[in-house]
Amino acid sequence: MNNMSKMGYLIAIPTLALNVGCTNMTPTEQSTLSGAAIGTLGGAAIGGLTGGNAGVGAVIGGAAGAVVGNIYGQNQQKKNTQRNRY
């Protein structure tokens, strides 16, 4: 199996899992998971392209993405809660 098909699987499988697994999640949980996935892919890509370790880049990117996604989701939920009060 060549590197391009491996990369295709690395992108396709998490995308499918996200689409199926996010149906019963709160907006904050969805944002956290989406942020982690985007951060993981971005971190792995940057780590691999810059000559560093793609695995370490994926871990760091995933953690950072999860934090940012969680903060974004909490803010969105607060806005929706305030909007529904009035």
DSSP file (Angstrom, degrees, kcal/mol; ACC not computed):
  #  RESIDUE AA STRUCTURE BP1 BP2  ACC     N-H-->O    O-->H-N    N-H-->O    O-->H-N    TCO  KAPPA ALPHA  PHI   PSI    X-CA   Y-CA   Z-CA
    1    1 A M              0   0    0      0, 0.0     2,-0.1     0, 0.0     0, 0.0   0.000 360.0 360.0 360.0 128.9    0.0    0.0    0.0
    2    2 A N     >  -     0   0    0      1,-0.1     4,-1.8     4,-0.0     3,-0.2  -0.301 360.0-102.9 -85.3 172.8    1.5    3.3   -1.0
    3    3 A N  H  > S+     0   0    0      1,-0.2     4,-2.3     2,-0.2     5,-0.2   0.830 116.5  57.0 -65.4 -34.1    1.5    6.5    1.0
    4    4 A M  H  > S+     0   0    0      1,-0.2     4,-2.0     2,-0.2    -1,-0.2   0.908 108.3  45.8 -67.0 -40.8   -1.3    8.2   -0.9
    5    5 A S  H  > S+     0   0    0      2,-0.2     4,-2.0     1,-0.2    -1,-0.2   0.860 111.7  52.9 -71.0 -32.9   -3.8    5.4   -0.2
    6    6 A K  H  X S+     0   0    0     -4,-1.8     4,-2.3     2,-0.2    -2,-0.2   0.923 109.6  48.7 -63.3 -43.0   -2.7    5.3    3.5
    7    7 A M  H  X S+     0   0    0     -4,-2.3     4,-1.3     1,-0.2    -2,-0.2   0.874 107.9  55.2 -65.1 -36.4   -3.4    9.1    3.7
    8    8 A G  H  X S+     0   0    0     -4,-2.0     4,-2.8     1,-0.2     3,-0.3   0.915 109.7  45.9 -61.3 -43.1   -6.7    8.5    2.0
    9    9 A Y  H  X S+     0   0    0     -4,-2.0     4,-2.1     1,-0.2    -2,-0.2   0.887 108.1  57.1 -66.0 -38.9   -7.7    6.0    4.7
   10   10 A L  H  < S+     0   0    0     -4,-2.3    -1,-0.2     1,-0.2    -2,-0.2   0.782 116.4  35.9 -64.1 -25.7   -6.4    8.3    7.4
   11   11 A I  H  X S+     0   0    0     -4,-1.3     4,-1.5    -3,-0.3    -2,-0.2   0.849 117.7  49.2 -92.2 -41.3   -8.8   11.0    6.2
   12   12 A A  H  X S+     0   0    0     -4,-2.8     4,-2.3    -5,-0.2     5,-0.2   0.902 107.4  51.6 -70.2 -42.9  -11.8    8.9    5.2
   13   13 A I  H  X S+     0   0    0     -4,-2.1     4,-2.4     1,-0.2     5,-0.2   0.944 112.3  43.5 -66.2 -49.3  -12.2    6.8    8.3
   14   14 A P  H  > S+     0   0    0      0, 0.0     4,-2.5     0, 0.0    -1,-0.2   0.880 112.8  54.5 -63.3 -34.0  -12.3    9.6   10.8
   15   15 A T  H  X S+     0   0    0     -4,-1.5     4,-2.1     2,-0.2    -2,-0.2   0.929 110.2  45.7 -63.4 -44.4  -14.6   11.6    8.6
   16   16 A L  H  X S+     0   0    0     -4,-2.3     4,-2.1     1,-0.2     5,-0.2   0.916 112.5  50.9 -63.6 -43.7  -17.0    8.8    8.4
   17   17 A A  H  X S+     0   0    0     -4,-2.4     4,-2.9     1,-0.2    -2,-0.2   0.890 109.8  50.5 -62.5 -39.6  -16.8    8.2   12.2
   18   18 A L  H  X S+     0   0    0     -4,-2.5     4,-1.2     1,-0.2    -1,-0.2   0.910 109.9  49.9 -65.2 -41.6  -17.5   11.9   12.8
   19   19 A N  H  < S+     0   0    0     -4,-2.1    -2,-0.2     1,-0.2    -1,-0.2   0.879 119.7  36.1 -65.5 -37.8  -20.5   12.0   10.6
   20   20 A V  H >< S+     0   0    0     -4,-2.1     3,-0.8     1,-0.2    -2,-0.2   0.879 118.4  49.1 -81.6 -40.0  -22.0    8.9   12.2
   21   21 A G  H 3< S+     0   0    0     -4,-2.9     3,-0.4    -5,-0.2    -2,-0.2   0.586  97.3  67.0 -81.5 -11.0  -20.9    9.5   15.8
   22   22 A C  T >< S+     0   0    0     -4,-1.2     3,-1.0     1,-0.2    -1,-0.2   0.362  70.6  95.6 -92.9   7.1  -22.0   13.1   16.2
   23   23 A T  T <  S+     0   0    0     -3,-0.8    -1,-0.2     1,-0.2    -2,-0.1   0.859  91.3  34.8 -70.6 -34.7  -25.8   12.6   16.0
   24   24 A N  T 3  S+     0   0    0     -3,-0.4     2,-0.3     2,-0.0    -1,-0.2   0.037  96.6 109.5-107.9  26.5  -26.5   12.4   19.8
   25   25 A M    <   -     0   0    0     -3,-1.0    -3,-0.0     1,-0.1     0, 0.0  -0.691  68.6-115.1-102.7 153.7  -23.9   15.0   21.0
   26   26 A T     >  -     0   0    0     -2,-0.3     4,-2.5     1,-0.1     5,-0.2  -0.386  37.3-104.5 -73.6 163.3  -24.4   18.4   22.4
   27   27 A P  H  > S+     0   0    0      0, 0.0     4,-2.4     0, 0.0     5,-0.2   0.867 122.9  53.2 -58.4 -35.1  -23.0   21.3   20.3
   28   28 A T  H  > S+     0   0    0      2,-0.2     4,-2.3     1,-0.2    45,-0.2   0.922 109.7  47.2 -66.1 -43.1  -20.1   21.6   22.7
   29   29 A E  H  > S+     0   0    0      2,-0.2     4,-2.5     1,-0.2     5,-0.2   0.900 112.3  50.3 -64.4 -40.6  -19.2   18.0   22.4
   30   30 A Q  H  X S+     0   0    0     -4,-2.5     4,-2.7     1,-0.2     5,-0.2   0.916 111.5  47.8 -63.2 -43.3  -19.4   18.2   18.6
   31   31 A S  H  X S+     0   0    0     -4,-2.4     4,-2.7    -5,-0.2    39,-0.2   0.891 111.6  50.6 -65.4 -39.2  -17.2   21.3   18.5
   32   32 A T  H  X S+     0   0    0     -4,-2.3     4,-2.3    37,-0.3    37,-0.2   0.938 114.0  43.9 -63.4 -46.7  -14.6   19.6   20.8
   33   33 A L  H  X S+     0   0    0     -4,-2.5     4,-2.4     2,-0.2    -2,-0.2   0.908 115.0  48.4 -66.2 -42.2  -14.5   16.5   18.6
   34   34 A S  H  X S+     0   0    0     -4,-2.7     4,-2.7    -5,-0.2     5,-0.2   0.919 111.9  49.6 -64.0 -43.1  -14.4   18.5   15.4
   35   35 A G  H  X S+     0   0    0     -4,-2.7     4,-2.7    -5,-0.2    31,-0.3   0.899 111.1  49.8 -61.8 -40.8  -11.6   20.7   16.7
   36   36 A A  H  X S+     0   0    0     -4,-2.3     4,-2.5    29,-0.4    -2,-0.2   0.916 112.4  47.2 -64.7 -42.5   -9.6   17.6   17.8
   37   37 A A  H  X S+     0   0    0     -4,-2.4     4,-2.3     2,-0.2     5,-0.2   0.931 114.9  45.0 -65.7 -45.3  -10.0   16.0   14.4
   38   38 A I  H  X S+     0   0    0     -4,-2.7     4,-2.6     1,-0.2     5,-0.2   0.918 114.7  49.2 -64.9 -42.5   -9.1   19.1   12.5
   39   39 A G  H  X S+     0   0    0     -4,-2.7     4,-2.9    -5,-0.2    23,-0.4   0.882 109.9  51.7 -63.7 -38.8   -6.1   19.8   14.9
   40   40 A T  H  X S+     0   0    0     -4,-2.5     4,-2.5    21,-0.4     5,-0.2   0.939 112.9  44.0 -63.4 -47.8   -4.9   16.2   14.5
   41   41 A L  H  X S+     0   0    0     -4,-2.3     4,-2.3     2,-0.2    -2,-0.2   0.923 117.0  46.3 -63.8 -43.6   -4.9   16.3   10.7
   42   42 A G  H  X S+     0   0    0     -4,-2.6     4,-2.7    -5,-0.2     5,-0.2   0.914 113.6  48.2 -65.6 -42.6   -3.3   19.7   10.7
   43   43 A G  H  X S+     0   0    0     -4,-2.9     4,-2.7    -5,-0.2    15,-0.4   0.897 112.7  48.1 -64.9 -41.0   -0.7   18.8   13.2
   44   44 A A  H  X S+     0   0    0     -4,-2.5     4,-2.5    13,-0.3     5,-0.2   0.912 113.4  48.1 -65.4 -41.8    0.2   15.6   11.4
   45   45 A A  H  X S+     0   0    0     -4,-2.3     4,-2.6    -5,-0.2     5,-0.2   0.938 114.9  43.9 -64.9 -46.4    0.4   17.4    8.1
   46   46 A I  H  X S+     0   0    0     -4,-2.7     4,-1.9     2,-0.2     6,-0.3   0.924 114.7  49.8 -65.7 -43.4    2.6   20.2    9.5
   47   47 A G  H  <>S+     0   0    0     -4,-2.7     5,-1.5    -5,-0.2     7,-0.2   0.902 115.1  43.9 -61.4 -41.2    4.8   17.7   11.4
   48   48 A G  H ><5S+     0   0    0     -4,-2.5     3,-0.8    -5,-0.2    -2,-0.2   0.887 114.4  48.2 -71.4 -39.3    5.3   15.5    8.4
   49   49 A L  H 3<5S+     0   0    0     -4,-2.6    -2,-0.2     1,-0.2    -1,-0.2   0.787 109.4  52.2 -74.1 -27.3    5.9   18.4    5.9
   50   50 A T  T 3<5S-     0   0    0     -4,-1.9    -1,-0.2    -5,-0.2    -2,-0.2   0.417 118.1-106.3 -90.7   3.6    8.4   20.2    8.1
   51   51 A G  T < 5S+     0   0    0     -3,-0.8    -3,-0.2    -4,-0.2    -4,-0.1   0.509  84.2 115.9  87.2   4.0   10.5   17.1    8.6
   52   52 A G  S   <S-     0   0    0     -5,-1.5     2,-0.6    -6,-0.3    -1,-0.2  -0.037  80.7 -65.0 -87.8-163.3    9.5   16.6   12.2
   53   53 A N     >  -     0   0    0      1,-0.2     4,-2.1    -3,-0.1    -5,-0.2  -0.794  36.7-158.5 -91.1 118.3    7.5   13.7   13.7
   54   54 A A  H  > S+     0   0    0     -2,-0.6     4,-2.2    -7,-0.2    -7,-0.2   0.840  91.8  56.3 -65.7 -33.5    4.0   13.5   12.3
   55   55 A G  H  > S+     0   0    0      2,-0.2     4,-2.1     1,-0.2    -1,-0.2   0.917 108.5  45.3 -65.5 -43.8    2.8   11.5   15.3
   56   56 A V  H  > S+     0   0    0      1,-0.2     4,-2.5     2,-0.2     5,-0.2   0.906 112.8  51.8 -65.5 -41.2    3.9   14.2   17.8
   57   57 A G  H  X S+     0   0    0     -4,-2.1     4,-2.7     1,-0.2   -13,-0.3   0.881 108.6  51.6 -61.3 -38.3    2.4   16.9   15.6
   58   58 A A  H  X S+     0   0    0     -4,-2.2     4,-2.6   -15,-0.4    -2,-0.2   0.908 110.8  47.3 -65.8 -42.4   -0.9   15.0   15.5
   59   59 A V  H  X S+     0   0    0     -4,-2.1     4,-2.2     2,-0.2    -2,-0.2   0.941 116.2  43.3 -65.0 -47.4   -1.0   14.6   19.3
   60   60 A I  H  X S+     0   0    0     -4,-2.5     4,-2.5     1,-0.2     5,-0.2   0.932 116.5  47.4 -65.0 -45.6   -0.2   18.3   19.9
   61   61 A G  H  X S+     0   0    0     -4,-2.7     4,-2.7    -5,-0.2   -21,-0.4   0.890 111.6  51.0 -63.4 -39.6   -2.6   19.5   17.2
   62   62 A G  H  X S+     0   0    0     -4,-2.6     4,-2.2   -23,-0.4    -1,-0.2   0.910 111.6  46.9 -64.5 -42.5   -5.4   17.2   18.4
   63   63 A A  H  X S+     0   0    0     -4,-2.2     4,-2.0     2,-0.2    -2,-0.2   0.933 115.1  45.6 -65.3 -45.6   -5.0   18.5   22.0
   64   64 A A  H  X S+     0   0    0     -4,-2.5     4,-2.4     1,-0.2     5,-0.2   0.911 113.4  50.2 -64.4 -41.7   -4.9   22.1   20.9
   65   65 A G  H  X S+     0   0    0     -4,-2.7     4,-2.8    -5,-0.2   -29,-0.4   0.876 108.5  52.4 -64.5 -37.7   -7.9   21.6   18.5
   66   66 A A  H  X S+     0   0    0     -4,-2.2     4,-2.3   -31,-0.3    -1,-0.2   0.903 110.6  47.7 -64.9 -41.1   -9.9   20.0   21.2
   67   67 A V  H  X S+     0   0    0     -4,-2.0     4,-2.2     2,-0.2    -2,-0.2   0.945 115.2  44.2 -64.8 -48.1   -9.4   22.9   23.6
   68   68 A V  H  X S+     0   0    0     -4,-2.4     4,-2.4     1,-0.2    -2,-0.2   0.914 114.3  50.1 -64.3 -42.8  -10.2   25.5   21.0
   69   69 A G  H  X S+     0   0    0     -4,-2.8     4,-2.5   -37,-0.2   -37,-0.3   0.881 110.1  50.7 -62.8 -38.8  -13.3   23.5   19.8
   70   70 A N  H  X S+     0   0    0     -4,-2.3     4,-2.4   -39,-0.2    -2,-0.2   0.920 110.7  48.0 -65.8 -44.2  -14.5   23.1   23.4
   71   71 A I  H  X S+     0   0    0     -4,-2.2     4,-2.1     2,-0.2    -2,-0.2   0.926 113.0  48.7 -61.9 -44.4  -14.2   26.8   24.1
   72   72 A Y  H  X S+     0   0    0     -4,-2.4     4,-2.3     1,-0.2    -2,-0.2   0.925 111.5  49.7 -61.4 -45.1  -16.0   27.6   20.8
   73   73 A G  H  X S+     0   0    0     -4,-2.5     4,-2.3   -45,-0.2    -2,-0.2   0.885 109.5  50.8 -63.4 -39.8  -18.8   25.2   21.6
   74   74 A Q  H  X S+     0   0    0     -4,-2.4     4,-2.2     2,-0.2    -1,-0.2   0.906 110.6  49.4 -64.6 -41.0  -19.4   26.6   25.1
   75   75 A N  H  X S+     0   0    0     -4,-2.1     4,-2.2     2,-0.2    -2,-0.2   0.904 111.0  49.8 -63.9 -40.9  -19.6   30.1   23.7
   76   76 A Q  H  X S+     0   0    0     -4,-2.3     4,-2.3     1,-0.2    -2,-0.2   0.899 110.2  50.3 -65.0 -40.4  -22.1   29.0   21.0
   77   77 A Q  H  X S+     0   0    0     -4,-2.3     4,-2.3     2,-0.2    -1,-0.2   0.894 109.6  50.9 -65.9 -39.0  -24.2   27.2   23.7
   78   78 A K  H  X S+     0   0    0     -4,-2.2     4,-2.5     2,-0.2     5,-0.2   0.907 110.0  50.2 -63.5 -41.6  -24.2   30.3   25.9
   79   79 A K  H  X S+     0   0    0     -4,-2.2     4,-2.3     1,-0.2    -2,-0.2   0.922 111.8  47.6 -62.5 -43.6  -25.3   32.5   22.9
   80   80 A N  H  X S+     0   0    0     -4,-2.3     4,-1.8     2,-0.2    -2,-0.2   0.883 111.4  50.8 -65.6 -37.8  -28.2   30.0   22.1
   81   81 A T  H  X S+     0   0    0     -4,-2.3     4,-0.8     2,-0.2    -2,-0.2   0.922 113.1  45.2 -65.7 -44.1  -29.3   29.9   25.8
   82   82 A Q  H  X S+     0   0    0     -4,-2.5     4,-0.7     1,-0.2     3,-0.5   0.870 112.1  52.4 -66.7 -36.8  -29.4   33.7   26.0
   83   83 A R  H  < S+     0   0    0     -4,-2.3     3,-0.4     1,-0.2    -1,-0.2   0.856 108.2  51.0 -67.3 -35.2  -31.2   34.0   22.7
   84   84 A N  H  < S+     0   0    0     -4,-1.8    -1,-0.2     1,-0.2    -2,-0.2   0.631  96.1  71.5 -80.3 -13.3  -33.9   31.5   23.8
   85   85 A R  H  <        0   0    0     -4,-0.8    -1,-0.2    -3,-0.5    -2,-0.2   0.854 360.0 360.0 -68.6 -34.6  -34.6   33.4   27.0
   86   86 A Y     <        0   0    0     -4,-0.7    -1,-0.2    -3,-0.4    -2,-0.2   0.436 360.0 360.0 -99.9 360.0  -36.3   36.3   25.4
